[in-house]
Amino acid sequence: MLDAQRKAYLTAMGIETWRLRTHPDVPVEEKKQRLSDENRSAHHSANQASNTGDPPMTTQDKPLPDWSELIETVSTCRQCALSKTRTQTVFGVGNQQADLMIVGEAPGGEEDRQGQPFVGRAGQLLTAMLKAIGLSREQVYIANVLKCRPPGNRDPMPQEVEACRAYLDRQIALIQPRLILSVGGVSAKNLLQTDQPVGRLRGRTHQYAATRTPLMVTYHPAYLLRRPEEKAKVWMDLQQVVQQLAIQ
């Protein structure tokens, strides 16, 4: 049986009567021992070698940036036209050593004003989704494919995604998450380089090619606000996230 707090989180998601289809006591927060320093260093070297296509990030005479350098680089980025229309960049928030990294598509209006991802209504629902599986926003890392808001919240253009790609790759390389959860079609299509819709991508584990990180796909919280009947599918996806983290 779900405890009272878990039921409250599910209610916030619009889910009140479902039962877990998987074991409810999977120790999500009990992490296995992380990679040794030697393996971590080797992993970083492989990831650094895979980052291409963004001059500020890949010049041979300059080492790849650490967190503070990366944040500064993103905040002053002028590599695409979105720099002319943004209020500020939206870098990402959360645990820089998170097991779970969530990647959305692009900042919206509220995110553009506050400088943080998923802070509007969709963000509130995302917070409830995480709490329903025993996680807080502070335990995961949340970022977007784009670091700047497209005007009118339109879908990102290919050249805009390409301009931001090295930034996201570097975030993933620094975090080394055990699992990436891609939310929404724009995120999934760009991360997996596919034209398949979310409905065909969800329910199985993929791999992010740049870092070979396991990756799962689910619907975007904003989509759930429009189509609350799809929350049942997302709840199933979240249970698979729990299982994936538990078996690694």
N, C-alpha and C positions, 0 to 999 in steps of 0.2 A: 504494500500500500504506500502511496505517496504521502509524505508528511504535510502538515498544514502550510508550511512556507513554500514548499514546492508547488502545492495546489494553487497558492496565491499567484505565483509566477506564471503558471499555465493559464490561469484566468486572465492575467494581463495580456497574454498572447491570444486570448480568445479560445482557449482550450480548457474545458472544465471536466470532461468525463472520460477522456481516453486513458488507457492503461499502457504502461510500457510494454513494448514488444520484445525488449531485451532485458537482461538482468538489471534490476534497478539499483543494485549496490556496487556497480563497477567503480573502483576507487580512482576517479578521474584525477584527483589532485595528488595522488601518490605517484610521483614521478620516478621512473627508473633512473639509475645513475647516468649522468650525461657523458658525452664523449670525452675521452681523455684529452689532455692538452695537445698531445701529439696528433691525435686524429682530428681534433678541432682545427689545428693549424693546417693540416693537409687538406681538410674540407674547404677552408678559406682560400687556400692557394688554387684549388680547382675552380671555385666560384669566381675568383678574380680573373682567371684565364678565360672564363666564359663570357664576361661582360664586354660587349662590343657595340659600336655604332653611336657612341655619345662622346665626342672629343674631350669634354672636361673630365669624364670619368675614366678614360682609357689611355690617356697619353702616357708613353713609356717613361718619360722623364718626371712623372709625378705619381706617387703612390696613391692607391685607391683610398678614398676618405674614410675616416672614422665617423662616429655618430655626429659629433659637433660640427665637423667639416661638411658632412653631408647635409645637415640641417641648414647650414649657412649657404651652401651651394644652391639648394632648392629655393630658399627664401629670396634669392636674387636672380633666379633663372629667367632668361629672356630667349629661350630657344624656340618658342612658338608664339603665335599671336595672342594666346590666352593671357600672356603677361600684361597685355595692354588693357584688359577688361576686368581682371580679378581685383578684389579688394586686398586679399592676401593669399599666400599659398597655404595649402592644407597638407602638412607633411605626414602626420600619423601620430597615434597615441597608444600608450600601453606599456606592457612589460617587454623590455628589449631582449629578454631571454625566454620569451613565451614558447610553450609547446604548440599553441594554436595561433595561427595568424589568419585574420579575416581580411579579405581584399574585396572592396566594392568597386564601383565604376568611376565616379567622379564626385567632387563636392557639389552640394546644392547651395541654395541661397543662404540658409542659416549657417552652413559650414563655412562658406566664404566670409561671412561676417565674423564668426567666432574663431576661425582658424583651426578647427578640429573636425575630424570626420564623424559622421553619424550622430549629430546632436539635435536634429529635429524630431518629428514624430516617428520617422523610420528608425532613428537612432534609439528612441525610447523602446520601440518594439524589439530592436536588436538586443538591447540590454536585458529585456525580459526573456528573450530566447536563450541568452547565455545563462541567466540565473536558473532557468528551468533545467539545465544540465549541470548545475552546481558550479558555474564559473562567473566571475565578475569581469567587468571591462578592464580592471587593473591587472588581471591575470593573463589576458590575451593581448595581442597587438593588432590594431585596426588601422588599415591604410586603404588607399584607392589606387586604381590604375593611373588616374590623372591626379596631379597635385594642385590644379587650378580649375575653377568652375567654368564650364562651357556656357556661353550666354544663353539665357532662356532654358537652361538645363537640357539642352539638346544632347544627343549622343556624341561621344568623342569622335573626332576625325582621325584617320589613320596616322597622319603626320603628327598629331598631338600625342597620340599614344606612343609613337616611336620616340618623340622628344623626351618622354618621361620614363621610358622603359628601363634605362640604366639606373635610374634612381630607385625604382621598385626592386630591380635585381639586387642592388647593393643592400637595400633594407633586408631582403630575404637572406642574403649571404651573411649579414651581421647577426641577425636573429637566429638563424638556423632552426626554424620551427620544425617540429615533427610532423605537422600537418598544416596545409593551407586550406581554408574554406573560402571558396569563391562564391560571392552572393550576387546573383543577377546575371542576365545574358551577356551584357557588355563586358563584364569582368571575365566570365568564363570563356567567351569567344576570343578575347585577347590573350588571356593566360594560356589557353590550350591551342590557339591558332586554328580554330575550327569555326564552321558555320552552323553547327548543330545547336538546336535550342536547348534550354535548360532541362526541359522535360525528358530529353534523350540522354543528357549528360549526368543527371543526378542518379543516385542509387549505386554508384560504383566508384572505385578509387582510380584516379588518373595520376599523372605525374607532370610536374612543372619542369619543362625541358631544361631551362637554364641552370637549375640546381638539383634536378632529379628529386625534388621534394614531393611526397604524396599530396594529392590535391583532390578535394571533393567539391561538389557543386550543389547549390540550393537556390531557391528563389530569393529575390531581394526583398527586404522588409517593406519597402515602398510598394512593391507589387502586392504584398499581403494586405496592405491597407486598402487596396482597391479590390482585391479578390480574397477575402478572409476565408473562403471555403478551401483555399489551397494550404491553409495552415497545417492540416493533417499531414500533408506530404512533407512539409518542413520539419514537423516533429519527428517523423520517421528518419529524415536526413540527420537530424541532431543526434538521434540514438546511434546512428552509424558513426558519427564523429566520436561519440563516447567510446564505442567499440574500437575504432581505429587507434585512438590514443592509448587505450588500455593494453592493446596487443603489441605495441611497438616497444 
